């Protein structure tokens, strides 16, 4: 009964005219950035962070959440029809979705993606509503040692699940932690690592770093690899799947939803890892694995369900523990801090309408996305024909305006440009930018909780092992580290990520 009472609170908050409007705006922008390659939800949310100054907490968070899960819908449209994934999590959809389109079944593939995404989004919303309150209650028992240990586990987990070299992922985490502690020491009130720049005394701007790494960095990379699209896509004759299609897609959608719901919670998980894992599972379970890559409907249904479920359940660690599980959640945490809200269990206690309103808005947003994607599919695909040389100047202008409006200084624009070049270099070196941003967000919090713990224990580090929850979390951290160091497990990890 408590679940339905909570959902009723959320429904009352979510169906206000303002929140419905910003939910629609978020879904529309999410679909747009999902369709257009080279932009992505991370850069879009980073650009819109300054706009949240003028919005209330609920509209701002509802809009940004809509951008994130809306991008999963939009990315599948061009992935299926023109073999061009607008969003990274839709890459795996191109393998079978585009082949279905070439066989004259593009409409069925789109309907399959939409049905899978909507079902997964509905289930993920219920998962959040069911498991978030108990987790939030549990986290109220957390003290400084427990939060420090949890953040250490989160950072190690993001290294384990990061693509590519472990050493590079670890280096990016450390670099993010170093950037995060730049500024004025809260205890001594002494500037540190500011290199004589007074603008850095309040710390390195999260928005400048995010826009640089995910905005300008992606622009430079896309300009290097950009090739004009022909704009030719398969004609859609029918959107209605047959009974055989429904039978073939049902089990993969269920499995994809389950996989995405679990992997979305893990550090570094979210939509991307969920979609690849779901595709791999379906291929291994299939009686005819050779059909995958040739237009198997299971190869569309499972990853599309998984990426939407993973996108939504990644909100659970942020809302219940205050720990961002991926780069999008790190930006959402930044938006909450801009609004004066500390991410974590206190949100549900202090403002249940905001907490459950955000959850219910996800289901409403998934309903809106059905209307935005299937009937308007022709419009979305034609947007791919817009030359990138017309898109990137406007993106750069929005980035610069957004960064400038935060503090009103040109220093932040120079900082954004610096991190834009750094983002391009990191991409060329195959270093993921997401661990850096996670380290930057969690670094100051880890330092604060570590100091609190040591003050309470008078400098004795055993305090982290005296608390059962903290000791358990550190034990899991050690196990994760040993698992990565193990040659056999490391080899399997590299093979899985490569596949």
Secondary structure, DSSP 8 states (H G I E B T S, - for coil): -HHHHHHHHHHHHHTSHHHHHHHHHHHHHHHHHHHSTTTHHHHHHHHHGGGGGGS-HHHHHHHHHHHHHHHHHHHHHHHHHSS--SSGGGTTHHHHHHHHHHTT-HHHHHHHHHHHHHHHHHHHHHHHHHHHHHHHHHHTT--HHHHHHHHHHHHHHHHHHSSS-HHHHHHHHHHHHHHHT-EE-TTT--EES-TT-GGGTT---HHHHHHIIIIIHHHHHHHHH-----------------HHHHHHHHHHHHHHHHHHHHHTTSTT-HHHHHHHHHHHHHHHH-S-GGGTTS--THHHHHHHHHHHHHHHHTHHHHHHHS---SHHHHHHHHHHHHTT---STHHHHH-HHHHHHHHHHHHHHHHHHHHHHSTTHHHHHHGGGS-HHHHHHHHHHHHHHHHHHHHS-THHHHHHHHHHHHHHHHHHTT--SHHHHHHHHHHHHHHHHHHHHHHHTTT-TTHHHHSHHHHHHHHHHHHHHHHHHSHHHHHHHHHHHH-
